[in-house]
Amino acid sequence: MRGRRLLQQFRMWMPTMPLTLVSAKNATPTHPARAVFRTLPRMTKHEIKEYLTKIYQLPVKQVNTMNYQGKRKRLLTQNKPVYFKYKDFKKAVVTFDDSLQDVGLGMRILELEEGELAEGGK
């Protein structure tokens, strides 16, 4: 019985809301690392920060959000025009602590780099 209570204390609720990475920039000497995400409009700054820190263990310093209305479009067909609208979304700009320098985008293959260095040295 005691073990069940202990598990309930450490159980965390995380929203089933998508968080899509749009872009990311590594840290520079003057600016910290940043990433831009798209999410549903109902997700708050606190939920975004909790999501990134608890699931991905990222050191989030600050979250800025902006709401966007989905664009309205008109498609001209033979009979009559068809109107539709894209979904609304929220853009979240996440600033990380100084402990995170590289956001991990891109991949380096050491074997290829060593081969290029060997060829360049000939």
N, C-alpha and C positions, 0 to 999 in steps of 0.2 A: 504493500500500500504506500509506503514512504517513497519507494522508487518511482511510482507512478506520479506522485505529486512533484517530485524533483524533475521529471521529464516535462511536466506541464509548465514548470517555471521557465525552462530553457527553450520551449517551443516558440518559434517566431512565426508571425503571419506575414507573408510577402504577397503582394498583389500579383495577380496573373495578368499583368499589363506589359505589352512589349516595349522594349527600350532598344531602338535601332541606332547604331553608330553611323553618323553621317560623315564626320571628319575628325581628325586628331592631329595635334602638333606636339612635338617634343619640347622639352624645356630648353631655354636659352639662358645665358648669364643674366639677362634682364627680366625675362618673363617665365612664369612657371608653366608646366605642361597643361594643356587644355584639350578637351574633347567636346564635340557637339553631338547631341542625341535628339532623335524624334520620338515622341511618345503620345499617348492619348491626352486630351485636354484635362481630364479629371485627375491626373496624377500630380501630386504636389511636390514642392521642393524637398520637403522632409522625406517623402517616400522615395524620391530619386536618390537622395543621399544615402538613406538606409539600404536601398536596393544594391547600390554599388559597393558600399562598405561591408555589408554582411554576406553577400553572395560572392563577390569578386575580390574582397579584401583590398579595395583601392583606397588610398588615403585622400579622401575628398575634402577640400578646404572650403569651397564655395559653389553654390548652384544658382545660376540666373536662368529665368524662364521667360519665354515670350509665346503668346497665343497667336495662332494664325487661322484665318478662315480659309476653308477649302475653296479652290477656284471654281467658278461657274463657267460651264462650256456650252456651246451650241453646235450641234452637229447637223449639217444640212443634208437631208435625204431627198429622194424624189418626191415623196408625198408631202411631208411637212417637216419642219425643223424639230429636232429632238434636243431637249435641254437636260443637262445633268450637272451634278456638283461633286467635286472630290471631297473626301472626308476632312474635317477640321483636325488640326494637330497642334501639339505644343513642342517648341524647340527649347532644349535645355543645354546651356553652356556650362560645363563642369570644369572648375579649376582645381587642380590637384596640389598637394603639399610639395615642398621642396624635396622630399624623400623620393619622389617619383620623377626621374629625369627622362626616361625613354618610355614612350607609350606602347612600344612593341609592334608598330606597323612596319611591314617589310620583313624580309628574311635574308640573312646572309648565309651563304654556303661556303664554309671555310675551304673545302677541297678545291672549289672553282677559283677562289681568290688566290690560293697558294699556287695553282697552275698558271694563272695570269701573271703573277709576280715572277715566276720562274721563266716564263716566255719573254716577259719584258726585260729581264736581266740579261738575256743572251745577246 
